[in-house]
Amino acid sequence: MDTNLHLSLEVVLGDGSQPFEMNDNNGGTGWFAPQKYLKNLPDVVKCELLDTTSSAGDWSGYFAVKTPSDIALIAFTQYNNYPQGPGYVLQTDTQPFDYVNTEDEIEEAVNEWAASQYS
């Protein structure tokens, strides 16, 4: 199995709707569109937002990608595309921040990583 970890992605999620939109009733360009996009990528087993403090939707989190031998944990950020355009820009890191063996180990690894990032 050839696994794509979805590293170094930069995806603009916008369709001409208003730039500040809390839910995805506008065709998928709302605050949660980047998370929804990542969850639908091949081999992604989990995707969570960790920092949602910005009222503009400039948020961050992680996603987990199943590989043949383990699970890669990768950070992502999203930022509001206004005033350049509507929607949000999703960016994924260039390298995983950790690897775990099972889905049960994801939470502990993410908590350790997040403590070092957000403290």
Order of alpha helices (4+ residues) and beta strands (2+ residues): beta-alpha-beta-beta-beta-beta-beta-alpha
